[in-house]
Every structure is written in C-alpha cells, then in structure tokens.
Amino acid sequence: MPAANRAPNAAAPARVTLKDVAAASGLSVGTVSDIVNRGLADRYAEATQKKVASLIAEMGYRPARAAQDLRRGRSFGVGVVMVHGFENPFYARLYGRLQAELLARGLTAELIVLASVEAGALREAAGRLSGRGVDGLVVGPVYPWDKAVLGELRALTASGLPVTPFGAIGHLPKVGGVAMDDDAGGAAAAGFLLARGHERIAFLGAYPPADARLGRGSVQQGFSRVLSEAGLQRKAWMLPCGDRSSYAESFEAADAFTRRWIDAPPAARPTAVLAKTDQIAIPLLSALHLRGVAVPGDVSVMGYDNVPESGYTVPALTTVDNGIDARCAAIAASTAERLGLGSGDPLPAPAAPRLIERASVRTLA
C-alpha cells in the first residue's frame, strides 16, 4: 500500500530476514548467507543461486549493511558499553574475552565504560558510539537494580539499532540478549561449604534485605536459598560491601568483618565466609592475616569469579568459575546474528558454574 494511502495507525510491514528467505527456500541459513552476504555463491549450484536470488526479489529482502561490508572485506564496528567499570578485575577479563570473540567473527569493538548508572548515562554513551558509525551495540553487564539503564535499554532495543544486552536479565524476555544469572553459582558455593561441614557461614557483599536486586540472578540469592533449605539462614552473617568497590574499599569491608569475627564469642563465629566476588575475597585474606586469624585453620574463605589472581594468593583461593568464556562466545554469536552475519546454528549454551577447589577452605570434622 502506498504510504499516502496507508491508514494512520497501520503497523509498518515486518522486515524480511535472512531466516525468512532460508525458510522459503528450504535451504539452511548458512547457505543463504554464503550466497547473499559472504561472497561464496560459487560454492553452490547455479540453480540454487537462482532460487535464492528469485526469492530475495520476490520477498523484498535487503542484506544488512554489516553483512555487505563483510562481503567486501571490511570489518565493521560494534560499540561495547560496559555498564560496570574495571575497578573489579573480573569485568576487565570479561571485556578482553568478549573483544576476542567479536574479532573472531569479523567485528571490531569500540569501548565506552559508563562512569555511572544514573539516568541518561546509557543514552549518552549509545549516542556517542552511533556517531562513530558503529553497526550495533553490546550493553552489559546489566543487573535488575540498574533501573535507569534497563529503562534506556528497552528504548534502545526498540530504536532499530541492533542491541545485544547481557547480564542478569533472564527475567526480562522483552529485552532479549544473553542471560548471565549467578544464582546457580551462589547455590553451588553454599552447597560446597555445607558439604564440608560448615553450618555458620558469612556472606560478604550482601545487599540490604529490602533491596530489589536480591530477587533475581544474584550470587546472594542462590546462597540464601540453599541455606534456607538447610534451616541455617538465621545463623548466617550477611555483611555489605559496595557494588563498585575498589580493592581499598573491599579491604575496609573485609577488615570490619575480621574485627567483628574476633570480637564475637567463639561459638557464634562463622567457620566459613563466601565473598560475593574474588575482589572482596582477596582483601579478606589479607585482613584476616594482618589480625592473626588463620585461613583456613580458624576460618575458611571462598570467592566467586575465578579471576587469575585467585590462584596466586596465600593460601590459594577456593572460588567459583562462572563460565565467562562460554558467556562471551554466546554474546558475540548473538551480536553476529542480530547483524545478519550468523550461521544459523544454535547459540553456545551457557556453561554451568564450576567449583575451583584450592587451599582456602577446610573440611570440618
């Protein structure tokens, strides 16, 4: 229908995708992409090439600009907005791995790290990256408590620019993206400590009880659920530590825990501590040592993230590897799909959290 005759509230026709052409042709998405986007048509019979060309004309498919660029041999840009900065070394590791996975798919990354998660921060970053001519955006890690970012993320995904969010967003199906929930990892850590005889366990890095962030996808959620099921939640010490902590801020929280532990009656002291991140657990080892508390002789310590430094502490830190390599592969593959460059294969499955047992946790008799 000509635009002038279209009803004012009529929805615009849906854009024809590579998957639509593949479905109509009876061919795989990879085959159609080879012919249309990748300059590999000569690998296929002439009849197959003509069939695809005829369907493209009939259905009105237009190849994504990114796919055309790749066919011409030009790599193209993806803006990566890191919502949480590199004060925590886990996020630096995450970005390094993500950049490698994007490059493996012909995508170059342009990075912006948000200075805050206040209203307007993501919108401004996305505008700056769009001005640089990026072909799509990757945004994360996003958590349920990043309310301003989530609101702007929904607007971005509706704007037409391909956006791949990632983070603890499994409860937000309309946002899409790659879910990176850590509930299972927190549960695995709690189960590991219980299996080694620990019943009085502290959690360092806890959110306030009324904070909505606790409800979805957090290490704390999985930890608390397992302790509640074992009837031990009321014995747990739930102690705070900032979201964007530096090592110095983490040490302050760790030292506060250590002083409280020393002052408590021996029968009330936790025998183990699970830190929300390795960035909190590593300063905790130092704080305990400086005040004469032996690890794991007096108290066991466990971290989360498996940052490289965790294997070189004294004692070496027991931690949880949350499968960052597989997560980054899934983010990069999802981004390629949104840009019309996907192979049509299923996205890599998220890896289950993996316990890394080292020397900082002992088994109680």
Rosetta blueprint (number, residue, H / E / L):
1 M L
2 P L
3 A H
4 A H
5 N H
6 R L
7 A L
8 P L
9 N L
10 A L
11 A L
12 A L
13 P L
14 A L
15 R L
16 V L
17 T L
18 L H
19 K H
20 D H
21 V H
22 A H
23 A H
24 A H
25 S H
26 G L
27 L L
28 S L
29 V H
30 G H
31 T H
32 V H
33 S H
34 D H
35 I H
36 V H
37 N L
38 R L
39 G L
40 L L
41 A H
42 D H
43 R H
44 Y L
45 A L
46 E H
47 A H
48 T H
49 Q H
50 K H
51 K H
52 V H
53 A H
54 S H
55 L H
56 I H
57 A H
58 E H
59 M H
60 G L
61 Y L
62 R L
63 P L
64 A L
65 R H
66 A H
67 A H
68 Q H
69 D H
70 L H
71 R H
72 R L
73 G L
74 R L
75 S L
76 F E
77 G E
78 V E
79 G E
80 V E
81 V E
82 M E
83 V L
84 H L
85 G L
86 F L
87 E L
88 N L
89 P H
90 F H
91 Y H
92 A H
93 R H
94 L H
95 Y H
96 G H
97 R H
98 L H
99 Q H
100 A H
101 E H
102 L H
103 L H
104 A H
105 R L
106 G L
107 L E
108 T E
109 A E
110 E E
111 L E
112 I E
113 V E
114 L L
115 A L
116 S L
117 V L
118 E L
119 A L
120 G L
121 A H
122 L H
123 R H
124 E H
125 A H
126 A H
127 G H
128 R H
129 L H
130 S H
131 G H
132 R L
133 G L
134 V L
135 D L
136 G E
137 L E
138 V E
139 V E
140 G E
141 P E
142 V E
143 Y L
144 P L
145 W L
146 D L
147 K H
148 A H
149 V H
150 L H
151 G H
152 E H
153 L H
154 R H
155 A H
156 L H
157 T H
158 A L
159 S L
160 G L
161 L L
162 P L
163 V E
164 T E
165 P E
166 F E
167 G E
168 A L
169 I L
170 G L
171 H L
172 L L
173 P L
174 K L
175 V L
176 G L
177 G L
178 V E
179 A E
180 M L
181 D L
182 D L
183 D H
184 A H
185 G H
186 G H
187 A H
188 A H
189 A H
190 A H
191 G H
192 F H
193 L H
194 L H
195 A H
196 R L
197 G L
198 H L
199 E L
200 R L
201 I E
202 A E
203 F E
204 L E
205 G E
206 A E
207 Y L
208 P L
209 P L
210 A L
211 D L
212 A H
213 R H
214 L H
215 G H
216 R L
217 G L
218 S L
219 V H
220 Q H
221 Q H
222 G H
223 F H
224 S H
225 R H
226 V H
227 L H
228 S H
229 E H
230 A L
231 G L
232 L L
233 Q H
234 R H
235 K H
236 A L
237 W E
238 M E
239 L E
240 P E
241 C L
242 G L
243 D L
244 R L
245 S L
246 S L
247 Y H
248 A H
249 E H
250 S H
251 F H
252 E H
253 A H
254 A H
255 D H
256 A H
257 F H
258 T H
259 R H
260 R H
261 W H
262 I H
263 D H
264 A L
265 P L
266 P H
267 A H
268 A H
269 R L
270 P L
271 T L
272 A E
273 V E
274 L E
275 A E
276 K L
277 T L
278 D H
279 Q H
280 I H
281 A H
282 I H
283 P H
284 L H
285 L H
286 S H
287 A H
288 L H
289 H H
290 L H
291 R L
292 G L
293 V L
294 A L
295 V L
296 P L
297 G L
298 D L
299 V L
300 S E
301 V E
302 M E
303 G L
304 Y L
305 D L
306 N L
307 V L
308 P H
309 E H
310 S H
311 G H
312 Y H
313 T L
314 V L
315 P L
316 A L
317 L L
318 T E
319 T E
320 V E
321 D E
322 N L
323 G L
324 I H
325 D H
326 A H
327 R H
328 C H
329 A H
330 A H
331 I H
332 A H
333 A H
334 S H
335 T H
336 A H
337 E H
338 R H
339 L L
340 G L
341 L L
342 G L
343 S L
344 G L
345 D L
346 P L
347 L L
348 P L
349 A L
350 P L
351 A L
352 A L
353 P L
354 R E
355 L E
356 I E
357 E L
358 R L
359 A L
360 S L
361 V L
362 R L
363 T L
364 L L
365 A L
